[in-house]
Amino acid sequence: METRRKWLATAVGAQAAAATVTSLTHVPLHALLLLGPLLGAQRLSARVTAALGTVAVGLTLLDASPLTLRDLASPLNITAVSVWAVVTAYSRVRAERALDRMTRLADTVQEALARPLPDRVGHIGLAVHTRPADPHARIGGDVHDAVLTCAGPRVLLADVKGHGVQALRVAAAVLAAFRRTAATEPDPVRLARTLDEHLGPELGPEDFVTLLLVDFHPGEARIVNCGHPPPLRTGRRLHLLSPPRPSPPLGLHPAPCLQRVQLAHGQRLLLYTDGLTDARDADSIPFPLDSPRCHAALTAPDPHDALRCLTDLLHRHTGGTPLADDLTLLLAEPVPTALGRPRDAPPRPADRSWTL
């Protein structure tokens, strides 16, 4: 609104200046009166532009009185240009309204896809930070979600190859398939295969989706990794949880397997996309995930503060250069309950295999 007022003031001022110069100097500068409707066509409504054109024609007729046939040329020219300006303003306003409707629709779709996660799902506390490579997008090729199953919390983090509309379409398919099946499929390995089957029709011959599925149980996390950067576990030191048998991403004939790792109270699990590992400084040195500063950041008392500290380190490492890829950071930690045992926790099994 403020911008349109400035444009209106500019257009009226230009017309007034042109009329003043013409009347005082008797120099025929009627063409300058077109500044009003021409400026109005760029930012103002068709009605205001028509008013500016009417004023321009009126000033021309007043200056030409008594009117002769020869004097009609200037008013007719100004009238023709004013009509063109009104049509232009009308078309522009319609296009702006259509764009505004499409933008609101796109925002609604993106909000549905990138709905914020709660700070807690079952006995797991969550903190999330996302930063699309496109500053005008709310989400990119990275997708994440969390559900509470009958066995406990389950978290998804996936990274779709590429950017733009195609990546967004595949990302929507990933989330739709996960939300449809995640709460009812008890086996994360079978869930990964199911997601691969659902995504098949959406993927081209060179498309793929890296995937992390994490099921949280009392004292442990069960991970399925299909071509995704391995999670990072905090403790006395940072531990990279590489899968025992690497699997290709979804869309490239994945072979998912289950990895079970300890996750005690006081430990955290960082899930991330390659926007973190691909970040480089001016000397093309990758971001040092195993540095003491990263350990200090990730062990900050509040998990949201921990992610802020980590992104600050990343910003300093890259020198403020925009990231070339989407970035998603998801920090999960077991949280105590009033009963002294995590909610929704099944009985602890007697035998347990660990990946340390």
C-alpha positions in Angstrom: 0.0 0.0 0.0 2.8 2.4 0.9 4.5 1.7 -2.4 1.4 2.4 -4.4 0.9 5.7 -2.6 4.4 6.7 -3.5 3.8 5.8 -7.2 0.5 7.8 -7.1 2.4 10.8 -5.7 5.1 10.4 -8.3 2.6 10.2 -11.2 0.6 13.2 -10.0 3.7 15.2 -9.4 5.0 14.4 -12.9 1.7 15.6 -14.4 1.7 18.8 -12.3 5.3 19.6 -13.3 4.6 19.0 -17.0 1.5 21.2 -16.8 3.3 23.9 -15.0 6.2 24.0 -17.5 3.8 24.0 -20.4 1.7 26.9 -19.1 4.6 29.1 -17.9 6.9 28.6 -20.9 4.3 28.1 -23.6 6.5 25.3 -24.9 4.3 22.4 -26.1 5.3 19.7 -23.7 2.0 17.9 -23.7 3.8 14.5 -24.2 5.1 14.9 -20.7 1.6 14.7 -19.4 1.7 11.0 -20.4 4.0 10.4 -17.5 1.0 10.1 -15.2 -0.9 7.3 -16.9 2.3 5.5 -18.0 3.6 5.5 -14.4 0.2 4.4 -13.2 0.1 1.4 -15.6 3.2 0.0 -13.8 2.0 0.0 -10.2 -1.5 1.5 -9.8 -5.0 0.1 -10.5 -6.8 0.6 -13.8 -9.3 3.0 -12.2 -6.5 5.3 -10.9 -4.7 5.1 -14.2 -7.8 6.1 -16.0 -8.2 9.1 -13.7 -4.6 10.1 -14.5 -5.3 9.8 -18.2 -8.4 11.9 -17.9 -6.5 14.6 -16.1 -3.8 14.5 -18.8 -6.4 14.9 -21.6 -8.2 17.6 -19.7 -5.0 19.6 -19.2 -4.2 19.3 -22.9 -7.6 20.6 -23.9 -7.4 23.5 -21.5 -4.1 24.5 -22.8 -5.3 24.3 -26.4 -8.4 26.5 -26.0 -9.8 27.9 -28.1 -9.7 24.5 -29.8 -8.9 24.1 -33.5 -8.9 21.0 -35.7 -5.1 21.1 -35.6 -5.0 21.2 -31.9 -6.9 17.9 -31.6 -3.8 15.8 -32.5 -2.3 16.1 -29.0 -5.4 15.3 -27.0 -6.1 12.3 -29.3 -2.6 11.0 -28.9 -2.8 11.3 -25.2 -6.2 9.7 -25.1 -4.9 6.7 -27.1 -1.9 6.2 -24.9 -4.0 6.6 -21.8 -6.4 3.9 -23.0 -3.4 1.6 -23.6 -2.1 2.4 -20.1 -5.5 1.6 -18.6 -5.7 -1.8 -20.4 -2.1 -2.5 -19.3 -2.9 -1.7 -15.7 -6.0 -3.9 -15.8 -4.1 -6.9 -17.3 -1.3 -6.4 -14.8 -3.7 -6.3 -11.8 -5.4 -9.5 -13.0 -2.0 -11.2 -13.4 -0.9 -10.1 -10.0 -4.1 -11.4 -8.4 -3.7 -14.8 -10.2 -0.1 -14.9 -9.0 -1.1 -14.1 -5.5 -3.7 -16.9 -5.5 -1.1 -19.4 -6.9 1.5 -18.2 -4.3 -1.0 -18.7 -1.4 -1.9 -22.2 -2.8 1.8 -23.1 -3.1 2.4 -21.9 0.5 -0.4 -24.0 1.7 1.0 -27.1 -0.1 4.4 -26.4 1.3 3.1 -26.0 4.8 1.3 -29.3 4.5 4.4 -31.0 3.3 6.8 -29.3 5.8 4.5 -29.3 8.8 6.6 -28.5 11.9 7.5 -31.4 14.1 6.5 -31.3 17.8 9.3 -30.9 20.4 8.5 -34.4 21.7 7.2 -37.6 20.1 6.7 -40.3 22.7 9.9 -40.5 24.8 12.0 -38.7 22.2 12.7 -35.0 22.2 13.2 -33.5 18.7 14.8 -30.3 17.4 14.8 -29.5 13.6 16.5 -26.9 11.5 15.9 -26.6 7.7 17.4 -24.3 5.1 16.4 -24.8 1.5 19.1 -24.0 -1.1 16.4 -21.8 -2.8 15.9 -18.8 -0.5 12.3 -18.3 -1.9 11.2 -21.9 -1.1 10.0 -23.2 2.2 11.1 -26.8 1.4 13.4 -28.3 -1.1 14.5 -31.8 -1.8 14.9 -32.7 1.9 11.9 -34.1 3.7 11.5 -35.2 7.3 8.7 -36.4 9.5 8.0 -38.3 12.7 5.2 -40.6 13.8 4.4 -42.4 17.0 3.9 -46.1 16.3 2.7 -48.8 18.7 6.3 -49.7 19.3 7.6 -46.1 19.8 8.7 -43.0 17.9 9.7 -43.4 14.3 11.6 -40.7 12.3 12.1 -40.2 8.6 14.8 -38.1 6.9 15.1 -38.3 3.1 17.0 -36.4 0.4 15.6 -36.3 -3.1 18.1 -35.9 -5.9 18.0 -32.5 -7.6 16.1 -29.3 -7.0 13.0 -27.5 -8.3 9.5 -28.8 -9.1 10.6 -32.3 -9.9 12.3 -32.7 -6.6 9.3 -31.2 -4.8 7.0 -33.7 -6.5 9.1 -36.7 -5.5 9.5 -35.2 -1.9 5.7 -35.0 -1.7 5.4 -38.7 -2.8 8.0 -39.7 -0.2 6.0 -38.0 2.6 2.7 -39.3 1.4 3.9 -42.9 1.3 5.6 -42.6 4.7 2.5 -41.1 6.3 0.3 -43.7 4.8 2.3 -46.7 6.0 4.7 -45.7 8.8 2.3 -46.1 11.7 1.2 -49.6 10.8 4.3 -51.2 9.5 6.3 -52.6 12.5 9.4 -53.5 10.6 11.5 -50.5 9.4 13.3 -52.7 6.8 10.0 -53.7 5.2 8.9 -50.0 5.4 12.0 -49.0 3.4 11.1 -51.6 0.7 7.5 -50.4 0.7 8.6 -46.8 0.2 10.9 -47.9 -2.7 7.9 -49.6 -4.3 5.6 -46.6 -3.9 8.3 -44.2 -5.3 9.0 -46.3 -8.4 6.5 -44.7 -10.7 7.6 -41.2 -9.6 11.3 -41.6 -10.3 13.1 -41.3 -13.6 15.9 -43.6 -14.7 18.6 -41.4 -13.0 16.5 -40.3 -10.0 17.0 -41.5 -6.5 16.2 -40.7 -2.8 18.5 -41.3 0.1 16.7 -42.4 3.2 17.1 -42.7 6.9 14.5 -44.4 9.1 15.1 -44.5 12.8 12.9 -46.3 15.3 13.5 -45.3 18.9 13.2 -47.9 21.7 14.3 -47.7 25.3 18.1 -47.5 25.3 18.5 -48.0 21.6 17.8 -46.8 18.1 17.2 -49.0 15.2 18.4 -47.5 11.9 17.7 -48.3 8.3 20.1 -46.4 6.0 19.6 -46.4 2.2 22.5 -44.3 0.8 22.1 -41.5 3.3 24.9 -39.8 5.3 25.3 -41.8 8.5 23.9 -40.3 11.8 26.1 -38.9 14.4 25.8 -39.9 18.1 27.0 -37.7 20.9 28.6 -39.0 24.1 32.1 -38.6 25.4 33.0 -38.2 21.8 31.1 -38.0 18.5 30.5 -41.3 16.9 29.6 -41.7 13.2 27.2 -44.6 12.9 28.1 -46.0 9.5 25.8 -48.9 8.4 27.3 -52.4 8.6 26.2 -53.1 5.0 25.8 -50.0 2.8 22.7 -49.9 0.7 21.9 -48.0 -2.5 19.3 -45.2 -2.3 15.6 -45.7 -3.1 15.1 -46.0 -6.8 18.5 -47.8 -7.3 17.5 -51.3 -6.1 18.2 -50.7 -2.3 19.1 -53.5 0.0 18.1 -52.2 3.4 19.3 -53.8 6.6 18.7 -53.1 10.3 21.4 -51.4 12.4 20.9 -51.3 16.2 22.8 -48.8 18.2 22.9 -47.8 21.9 21.2 -44.5 22.7 21.2 -43.9 26.4 19.8 -40.9 28.3 22.2 -38.0 27.9 23.1 -39.1 24.3 21.8 -37.5 21.2 21.4 -38.6 17.6 22.0 -36.1 14.8 20.4 -36.8 11.5 21.5 -34.6 8.6 21.5 -34.2 4.9 24.4 -33.7 2.6 24.0 -30.0 2.7 26.1 -30.3 5.9 28.8 -32.6 4.6 29.0 -30.9 1.2 29.6 -27.4 2.7 33.1 -26.1 1.9 35.2 -23.2 3.1 37.2 -20.9 0.8 39.9 -23.6 0.5 37.3 -26.3 -0.4 37.8 -28.0 3.0 34.6 -29.8 4.1 32.9 -29.0 7.4 34.7 -30.8 10.2 31.9 -32.8 11.8 34.3 -34.6 14.2 35.8 -31.3 15.7 35.7 -30.5 19.4 33.6 -27.4 18.5 30.9 -29.6 16.9 30.9 -31.8 20.0 30.5 -28.8 22.2 27.7 -27.4 20.1 25.8 -30.7 19.9 26.0 -31.2 23.7 24.5 -27.8 24.6 21.9 -28.1 27.3 18.9 -27.3 25.0 18.7 -29.2 21.7 17.4 -26.2 19.8 20.4 -24.2 21.0 22.6 -27.0 20.0 21.4 -26.8 16.4 21.8 -23.0 16.4 25.3 -23.4 17.6 26.0 -26.0 14.9 24.6 -23.7 12.2 26.6 -20.8 13.5 29.8 -23.0 13.1 28.7 -23.9 9.6 28.1 -20.3 8.7 31.6 -19.3 9.9 33.1 -22.3 8.1 31.6 -21.3 4.8 32.3 -17.6 5.3 28.6 -16.8 4.9 28.5 -18.2 1.4 25.0 -19.6 0.6 24.8 -23.4 0.6 24.6 -25.1 -2.7 22.3 -27.8 -1.4 19.4 -28.1 0.9 20.2 -28.5 4.6 18.2 -30.4 7.2 19.4 -31.1 10.7 17.3 -33.2 13.1 18.5 -33.8 16.7 16.8 -36.5 18.7 17.4 -37.4 22.4 15.6 -39.7 24.9 13.8 -37.6 27.5 12.7 -38.8 31.0 9.1 -39.2 32.0 7.3 -38.8 35.3 7.2 -42.6 35.7 11.0 -42.9 35.4 10.6 -44.9 32.2 10.0 -43.6 28.7 6.4 -43.5 27.6 5.2 -46.2 25.1 8.2 -48.3 26.0 7.8 -52.0 25.6 9.5 -54.4 28.0 13.2 -54.6 27.5 14.2 -57.8 25.8 16.7 -60.1 27.5 19.0 -60.5 24.6 20.1 -57.6 22.6 22.7 -57.1 19.8 24.5 -53.8 19.6 26.4 -51.9 17.0 28.8 -49.7 18.9 
